[in-house]
Amino acid sequence: MLFPRPVLEGIARGEITLAYRRWDRPRVRAGTRLRTAVGLVEVESVDRVAASRLTAADARQAGFAGRRELLDWLDGYRSGPAGERLATYRIAVRHAGDDPRVALRGRDALSPGDLEEVRGRLARLDRAARHGPWTARVLRLIEERPGVRAGDLAESLDRERLPFKADVRKLKELGLTESLEVGYRLSPRGRAVLASLDPR
């Protein structure tokens, strides 16, 4: 479930508390926490509603100027599978704090035990990959070429862009990389881990 940046900022400020979608079935569940550009957004409830009963207040809580704007936006949804008519869902949302990966990235004072744990997780990623060990190589590449397009980095390793990006996301989950507007860079944690793998 994606939100435009202005909507995310409204959720973070507590001004937007509802979202609306047209789906063939619910795509999120109450209790789901979504990682976004402004931190965690929690889904508090998901309810099917009749679009005809939506009010101007409902629209404003979702960040729209009025009821007509919300209905026009919902009308932009295409039909579901095999032309199936889509239902309207009201999703209550709230800002649920910072993305824990952000704090993790800055934790670079790693004990020997911390380093052993991270290296173990990298080793498992390497063993699971069909294309062979890759984690240290990708960390080193990002260190050497920060802010370079993912496609260019992938090409330098003779890899496809989307599988390469999926691998970088795995490193991001460990707090080792950060996404930039273009490309990536190592986090302080990532630099500490790479130094332990590849002292230079």
ChimeraX commands (.cxc) that place a marker at each C-alpha (Angstrom):
marker #1 position 0.00,0.00,0.00 radius 0.5
marker #1 position 1.71,3.15,-1.25 radius 0.5
marker #1 position 1.15,6.76,-0.19 radius 0.5
marker #1 position 2.31,9.94,-1.96 radius 0.5
marker #1 position 4.84,11.95,0.04 radius 0.5
marker #1 position 2.38,14.78,0.94 radius 0.5
marker #1 position -0.03,12.18,2.36 radius 0.5
marker #1 position 2.77,10.57,4.38 radius 0.5
marker #1 position 3.72,13.94,5.79 radius 0.5
marker #1 position 0.08,14.55,6.74 radius 0.5
marker #1 position -0.03,11.17,8.50 radius 0.5
marker #1 position 3.18,12.00,10.36 radius 0.5
marker #1 position 1.65,15.29,11.56 radius 0.5
marker #1 position -1.57,13.53,12.61 radius 0.5
marker #1 position -3.63,15.53,10.10 radius 0.5
marker #1 position -4.48,12.53,7.90 radius 0.5
marker #1 position -6.00,9.54,9.66 radius 0.5
marker #1 position -7.88,7.80,6.84 radius 0.5
marker #1 position -7.06,6.37,3.45 radius 0.5
marker #1 position -9.42,4.99,0.82 radius 0.5
marker #1 position -8.78,2.33,-1.79 radius 0.5
marker #1 position -10.80,0.36,-4.31 radius 0.5
marker #1 position -9.83,-3.30,-4.21 radius 0.5
marker #1 position -11.31,-6.66,-5.16 radius 0.5
marker #1 position -10.38,-7.75,-1.60 radius 0.5
marker #1 position -8.57,-6.14,1.34 radius 0.5
marker #1 position -4.85,-5.78,0.63 radius 0.5
marker #1 position -3.76,-4.93,4.19 radius 0.5
marker #1 position -4.88,-6.03,7.63 radius 0.5
marker #1 position -5.39,-4.19,10.90 radius 0.5
marker #1 position -2.14,-4.20,12.82 radius 0.5
marker #1 position 0.06,-4.10,9.71 radius 0.5
marker #1 position 2.99,-1.68,10.01 radius 0.5
marker #1 position 4.22,-0.18,6.76 radius 0.5
marker #1 position 7.73,1.22,6.44 radius 0.5
marker #1 position 7.61,4.53,4.64 radius 0.5
marker #1 position 9.71,7.62,3.98 radius 0.5
marker #1 position 8.36,9.22,7.20 radius 0.5
marker #1 position 8.72,6.14,9.40 radius 0.5
marker #1 position 6.21,3.48,10.34 radius 0.5
marker #1 position 2.55,3.83,9.38 radius 0.5
marker #1 position 0.21,1.46,11.22 radius 0.5
marker #1 position -3.07,0.22,9.78 radius 0.5
marker #1 position -5.62,0.41,12.60 radius 0.5
marker #1 position -8.69,-0.88,10.76 radius 0.5
marker #1 position -9.89,-1.87,7.29 radius 0.5
marker #1 position -13.61,-1.60,6.55 radius 0.5
marker #1 position -15.68,-1.95,3.40 radius 0.5
marker #1 position -17.82,1.14,2.89 radius 0.5
marker #1 position -20.36,2.45,0.40 radius 0.5
marker #1 position -18.80,5.27,-1.62 radius 0.5
marker #1 position -22.19,6.98,-1.77 radius 0.5
marker #1 position -22.11,7.42,2.01 radius 0.5
marker #1 position -18.71,9.12,2.19 radius 0.5
marker #1 position -18.83,12.65,3.57 radius 0.5
marker #1 position -16.77,15.81,3.20 radius 0.5
marker #1 position -15.34,15.12,6.66 radius 0.5
marker #1 position -14.26,11.65,5.53 radius 0.5
marker #1 position -12.53,13.22,2.54 radius 0.5
marker #1 position -10.70,15.83,4.63 radius 0.5
marker #1 position -9.44,13.14,7.04 radius 0.5
marker #1 position -7.90,11.45,3.98 radius 0.5
marker #1 position -6.22,14.64,2.78 radius 0.5
marker #1 position -8.73,15.64,0.09 radius 0.5
marker #1 position -10.25,19.11,-0.22 radius 0.5
marker #1 position -13.77,17.71,-0.37 radius 0.5
marker #1 position -16.03,14.76,-1.11 radius 0.5
marker #1 position -16.01,15.29,-4.89 radius 0.5
marker #1 position -12.21,15.17,-5.04 radius 0.5
marker #1 position -12.16,11.89,-3.10 radius 0.5
marker #1 position -14.82,10.30,-5.31 radius 0.5
marker #1 position -13.04,11.44,-8.48 radius 0.5
marker #1 position -9.82,9.93,-7.17 radius 0.5
marker #1 position -11.55,6.62,-6.37 radius 0.5
marker #1 position -13.10,6.59,-9.85 radius 0.5
marker #1 position -9.58,6.47,-11.25 radius 0.5
marker #1 position -9.27,2.85,-10.13 radius 0.5
marker #1 position -9.67,0.34,-12.95 radius 0.5
marker #1 position -11.86,-2.73,-12.62 radius 0.5
marker #1 position -10.55,-5.83,-10.90 radius 0.5
marker #1 position -9.69,-9.24,-12.37 radius 0.5
marker #1 position -11.87,-10.17,-15.36 radius 0.5
marker #1 position -13.64,-6.82,-15.16 radius 0.5
marker #1 position -14.83,-7.46,-11.60 radius 0.5
marker #1 position -16.24,-4.41,-9.85 radius 0.5
marker #1 position -14.06,-3.11,-7.06 radius 0.5
marker #1 position -15.27,-2.39,-3.53 radius 0.5
marker #1 position -14.38,0.75,-1.59 radius 0.5
marker #1 position -12.38,0.31,1.60 radius 0.5
marker #1 position -11.72,2.78,4.40 radius 0.5
marker #1 position -8.34,2.28,6.07 radius 0.5
marker #1 position -7.64,4.00,9.39 radius 0.5
marker #1 position -3.95,4.84,9.71 radius 0.5
marker #1 position -1.59,6.45,12.21 radius 0.5
marker #1 position 2.08,7.33,12.44 radius 0.5
marker #1 position 3.73,4.65,14.60 radius 0.5
marker #1 position 7.24,6.04,15.07 radius 0.5
marker #1 position 10.55,5.92,13.33 radius 0.5
marker #1 position 11.66,3.13,11.04 radius 0.5
marker #1 position 13.88,0.97,13.28 radius 0.5
marker #1 position 16.34,0.57,10.40 radius 0.5
marker #1 position 17.19,4.28,10.63 radius 0.5
marker #1 position 18.49,3.94,14.20 radius 0.5
marker #1 position 20.21,0.67,13.30 radius 0.5
marker #1 position 22.22,2.33,10.52 radius 0.5
marker #1 position 23.97,4.63,12.96 radius 0.5
marker #1 position 25.01,1.86,15.36 radius 0.5
marker #1 position 28.61,1.41,14.31 radius 0.5
marker #1 position 30.20,0.69,17.72 radius 0.5
marker #1 position 29.91,-3.05,17.19 radius 0.5
marker #1 position 31.14,-5.56,19.73 radius 0.5
marker #1 position 32.82,-8.76,18.56 radius 0.5
marker #1 position 29.52,-10.53,19.20 radius 0.5
marker #1 position 27.61,-7.97,17.11 radius 0.5
marker #1 position 30.06,-8.38,14.25 radius 0.5
marker #1 position 29.83,-12.15,14.45 radius 0.5
marker #1 position 26.04,-11.98,14.26 radius 0.5
marker #1 position 26.03,-9.66,11.24 radius 0.5
marker #1 position 28.71,-11.68,9.45 radius 0.5
marker #1 position 26.67,-14.82,10.10 radius 0.5
marker #1 position 23.62,-13.25,8.49 radius 0.5
marker #1 position 25.68,-12.13,5.51 radius 0.5
marker #1 position 27.08,-15.65,5.18 radius 0.5
marker #1 position 23.54,-17.07,5.11 radius 0.5
marker #1 position 22.58,-14.61,2.36 radius 0.5
marker #1 position 25.67,-15.68,0.40 radius 0.5
marker #1 position 24.86,-19.39,0.79 radius 0.5
marker #1 position 21.25,-18.88,-0.30 radius 0.5
marker #1 position 22.14,-17.00,-3.50 radius 0.5
marker #1 position 22.10,-18.86,-6.80 radius 0.5
marker #1 position 24.65,-16.40,-8.18 radius 0.5
marker #1 position 27.19,-17.17,-5.45 radius 0.5
marker #1 position 28.61,-15.06,-2.61 radius 0.5
marker #1 position 27.74,-11.42,-3.18 radius 0.5
marker #1 position 27.35,-9.48,0.07 radius 0.5
marker #1 position 30.93,-8.22,0.59 radius 0.5
marker #1 position 31.28,-7.50,-3.11 radius 0.5
marker #1 position 28.13,-5.36,-3.19 radius 0.5
marker #1 position 29.03,-3.53,0.03 radius 0.5
marker #1 position 32.46,-2.76,-1.40 radius 0.5
marker #1 position 30.95,-1.56,-4.68 radius 0.5
marker #1 position 28.54,0.80,-2.88 radius 0.5
marker #1 position 31.39,2.12,-0.75 radius 0.5
marker #1 position 33.43,2.86,-3.88 radius 0.5
marker #1 position 30.54,4.26,-5.95 radius 0.5
marker #1 position 28.02,6.04,-3.70 radius 0.5
marker #1 position 25.16,7.80,-5.45 radius 0.5
marker #1 position 25.52,5.74,-8.65 radius 0.5
marker #1 position 22.37,4.43,-10.36 radius 0.5
marker #1 position 21.40,0.87,-9.43 radius 0.5
marker #1 position 21.37,-0.11,-13.09 radius 0.5
marker #1 position 24.96,1.04,-13.54 radius 0.5
marker #1 position 26.11,-0.77,-10.40 radius 0.5
marker #1 position 24.33,-3.95,-11.52 radius 0.5
marker #1 position 25.89,-3.72,-14.98 radius 0.5
marker #1 position 29.37,-3.43,-13.47 radius 0.5
marker #1 position 28.74,-6.82,-11.81 radius 0.5
marker #1 position 27.16,-8.27,-14.96 radius 0.5
marker #1 position 23.82,-8.59,-13.16 radius 0.5
marker #1 position 20.22,-7.63,-13.90 radius 0.5
marker #1 position 19.01,-4.43,-12.23 radius 0.5
marker #1 position 15.94,-5.76,-10.36 radius 0.5
marker #1 position 17.62,-8.79,-8.74 radius 0.5
marker #1 position 20.54,-6.51,-7.80 radius 0.5
marker #1 position 18.16,-4.02,-6.16 radius 0.5
marker #1 position 16.51,-6.88,-4.26 radius 0.5
marker #1 position 19.91,-7.84,-2.88 radius 0.5
marker #1 position 20.65,-4.27,-1.80 radius 0.5
marker #1 position 17.30,-4.21,0.02 radius 0.5
marker #1 position 18.48,-7.23,2.03 radius 0.5
marker #1 position 21.53,-5.25,3.10 radius 0.5
marker #1 position 19.28,-2.30,3.96 radius 0.5
marker #1 position 17.24,-4.57,6.25 radius 0.5
marker #1 position 20.44,-5.19,8.20 radius 0.5
marker #1 position 21.06,-1.43,8.50 radius 0.5
marker #1 position 24.12,-1.57,6.25 radius 0.5
marker #1 position 23.04,0.62,3.33 radius 0.5
marker #1 position 20.94,3.73,2.78 radius 0.5
marker #1 position 18.98,4.66,-0.33 radius 0.5
marker #1 position 19.74,8.05,-1.83 radius 0.5
marker #1 position 17.67,9.96,-4.38 radius 0.5
marker #1 position 19.96,8.25,-6.89 radius 0.5
marker #1 position 21.79,5.12,-5.85 radius 0.5
marker #1 position 22.97,4.14,-2.39 radius 0.5
marker #1 position 25.66,4.69,0.22 radius 0.5
marker #1 position 26.95,2.67,3.13 radius 0.5
marker #1 position 25.62,3.56,6.56 radius 0.5
marker #1 position 28.06,4.01,9.45 radius 0.5
marker #1 position 27.13,0.45,10.47 radius 0.5
marker #1 position 27.78,-0.78,6.94 radius 0.5
marker #1 position 31.23,0.83,6.89 radius 0.5
marker #1 position 32.11,-0.82,10.21 radius 0.5
marker #1 position 30.94,-4.22,9.00 radius 0.5
marker #1 position 32.75,-3.91,5.68 radius 0.5
marker #1 position 35.96,-2.93,7.46 radius 0.5
marker #1 position 35.68,-6.11,9.52 radius 0.5
marker #1 position 35.21,-8.17,6.36 radius 0.5
marker #1 position 37.79,-6.39,4.28 radius 0.5
marker #1 position 40.34,-4.50,6.41 radius 0.5
marker #1 position 42.27,-2.05,4.20 radius 0.5
marker link #1:1,2 radius 0.2
marker link #1:2,3 radius 0.2
marker link #1:3,4 radius 0.2
marker link #1:4,5 radius 0.2
marker link #1:5,6 radius 0.2
marker link #1:6,7 radius 0.2
marker link #1:7,8 radius 0.2
marker link #1:8,9 radius 0.2
marker link #1:9,10 radius 0.2
marker link #1:10,11 radius 0.2
marker link #1:11,12 radius 0.2
marker link #1:12,13 radius 0.2
marker link #1:13,14 radius 0.2
marker link #1:14,15 radius 0.2
marker link #1:15,16 radius 0.2
marker link #1:16,17 radius 0.2
marker link #1:17,18 radius 0.2
marker link #1:18,19 radius 0.2
marker link #1:19,20 radius 0.2
marker link #1:20,21 radius 0.2
marker link #1:21,22 radius 0.2
marker link #1:22,23 radius 0.2
marker link #1:23,24 radius 0.2
marker link #1:24,25 radius 0.2
marker link #1:25,26 radius 0.2
marker link #1:26,27 radius 0.2
marker link #1:27,28 radius 0.2
marker link #1:28,29 radius 0.2
marker link #1:29,30 radius 0.2
marker link #1:30,31 radius 0.2
marker link #1:31,32 radius 0.2
marker link #1:32,33 radius 0.2
marker link #1:33,34 radius 0.2
marker link #1:34,35 radius 0.2
marker link #1:35,36 radius 0.2
marker link #1:36,37 radius 0.2
marker link #1:37,38 radius 0.2
marker link #1:38,39 radius 0.2
marker link #1:39,40 radius 0.2
marker link #1:40,41 radius 0.2
marker link #1:41,42 radius 0.2
marker link #1:42,43 radius 0.2
marker link #1:43,44 radius 0.2
marker link #1:44,45 radius 0.2
marker link #1:45,46 radius 0.2
marker link #1:46,47 radius 0.2
marker link #1:47,48 radius 0.2
marker link #1:48,49 radius 0.2
marker link #1:49,50 radius 0.2
marker link #1:50,51 radius 0.2
marker link #1:51,52 radius 0.2
marker link #1:52,53 radius 0.2
marker link #1:53,54 radius 0.2
marker link #1:54,55 radius 0.2
marker link #1:55,56 radius 0.2
marker link #1:56,57 radius 0.2
marker link #1:57,58 radius 0.2
marker link #1:58,59 radius 0.2
marker link #1:59,60 radius 0.2
marker link #1:60,61 radius 0.2
marker link #1:61,62 radius 0.2
marker link #1:62,63 radius 0.2
marker link #1:63,64 radius 0.2
marker link #1:64,65 radius 0.2
marker link #1:65,66 radius 0.2
marker link #1:66,67 radius 0.2
marker link #1:67,68 radius 0.2
marker link #1:68,69 radius 0.2
marker link #1:69,70 radius 0.2
marker link #1:70,71 radius 0.2
marker link #1:71,72 radius 0.2
marker link #1:72,73 radius 0.2
marker link #1:73,74 radius 0.2
marker link #1:74,75 radius 0.2
marker link #1:75,76 radius 0.2
marker link #1:76,77 radius 0.2
marker link #1:77,78 radius 0.2
marker link #1:78,79 radius 0.2
marker link #1:79,80 radius 0.2
marker link #1:80,81 radius 0.2
marker link #1:81,82 radius 0.2
marker link #1:82,83 radius 0.2
marker link #1:83,84 radius 0.2
marker link #1:84,85 radius 0.2
marker link #1:85,86 radius 0.2
marker link #1:86,87 radius 0.2
marker link #1:87,88 radius 0.2
marker link #1:88,89 radius 0.2
marker link #1:89,90 radius 0.2
marker link #1:90,91 radius 0.2
marker link #1:91,92 radius 0.2
marker link #1:92,93 radius 0.2
marker link #1:93,94 radius 0.2
marker link #1:94,95 radius 0.2
marker link #1:95,96 radius 0.2
marker link #1:96,97 radius 0.2
marker link #1:97,98 radius 0.2
marker link #1:98,99 radius 0.2
marker link #1:99,100 radius 0.2
marker link #1:100,101 radius 0.2
marker link #1:101,102 radius 0.2
marker link #1:102,103 radius 0.2
marker link #1:103,104 radius 0.2
marker link #1:104,105 radius 0.2
marker link #1:105,106 radius 0.2
marker link #1:106,107 radius 0.2
marker link #1:107,108 radius 0.2
marker link #1:108,109 radius 0.2
marker link #1:109,110 radius 0.2
marker link #1:110,111 radius 0.2
marker link #1:111,112 radius 0.2
marker link #1:112,113 radius 0.2
marker link #1:113,114 radius 0.2
marker link #1:114,115 radius 0.2
marker link #1:115,116 radius 0.2
marker link #1:116,117 radius 0.2
marker link #1:117,118 radius 0.2
marker link #1:118,119 radius 0.2
marker link #1:119,120 radius 0.2
marker link #1:120,121 radius 0.2
marker link #1:121,122 radius 0.2
marker link #1:122,123 radius 0.2
marker link #1:123,124 radius 0.2
marker link #1:124,125 radius 0.2
marker link #1:125,126 radius 0.2
marker link #1:126,127 radius 0.2
marker link #1:127,128 radius 0.2
marker link #1:128,129 radius 0.2
marker link #1:129,130 radius 0.2
marker link #1:130,131 radius 0.2
marker link #1:131,132 radius 0.2
marker link #1:132,133 radius 0.2
marker link #1:133,134 radius 0.2
marker link #1:134,135 radius 0.2
marker link #1:135,136 radius 0.2
marker link #1:136,137 radius 0.2
marker link #1:137,138 radius 0.2
marker link #1:138,139 radius 0.2
marker link #1:139,140 radius 0.2
marker link #1:140,141 radius 0.2
marker link #1:141,142 radius 0.2
marker link #1:142,143 radius 0.2
marker link #1:143,144 radius 0.2
marker link #1:144,145 radius 0.2
marker link #1:145,146 radius 0.2
marker link #1:146,147 radius 0.2
marker link #1:147,148 radius 0.2
marker link #1:148,149 radius 0.2
marker link #1:149,150 radius 0.2
marker link #1:150,151 radius 0.2
marker link #1:151,152 radius 0.2
marker link #1:152,153 radius 0.2
marker link #1:153,154 radius 0.2
marker link #1:154,155 radius 0.2
marker link #1:155,156 radius 0.2
marker link #1:156,157 radius 0.2
marker link #1:157,158 radius 0.2
marker link #1:158,159 radius 0.2
marker link #1:159,160 radius 0.2
marker link #1:160,161 radius 0.2
marker link #1:161,162 radius 0.2
marker link #1:162,163 radius 0.2
marker link #1:163,164 radius 0.2
marker link #1:164,165 radius 0.2
marker link #1:165,166 radius 0.2
marker link #1:166,167 radius 0.2
marker link #1:167,168 radius 0.2
marker link #1:168,169 radius 0.2
marker link #1:169,170 radius 0.2
marker link #1:170,171 radius 0.2
marker link #1:171,172 radius 0.2
marker link #1:172,173 radius 0.2
marker link #1:173,174 radius 0.2
marker link #1:174,175 radius 0.2
marker link #1:175,176 radius 0.2
marker link #1:176,177 radius 0.2
marker link #1:177,178 radius 0.2
marker link #1:178,179 radius 0.2
marker link #1:179,180 radius 0.2
marker link #1:180,181 radius 0.2
marker link #1:181,182 radius 0.2
marker link #1:182,183 radius 0.2
marker link #1:183,184 radius 0.2
marker link #1:184,185 radius 0.2
marker link #1:185,186 radius 0.2
marker link #1:186,187 radius 0.2
marker link #1:187,188 radius 0.2
marker link #1:188,189 radius 0.2
marker link #1:189,190 radius 0.2
marker link #1:190,191 radius 0.2
marker link #1:191,192 radius 0.2
marker link #1:192,193 radius 0.2
marker link #1:193,194 radius 0.2
marker link #1:194,195 radius 0.2
marker link #1:195,196 radius 0.2
marker link #1:196,197 radius 0.2
marker link #1:197,198 radius 0.2
marker link #1:198,199 radius 0.2
marker link #1:199,200 radius 0.2
view
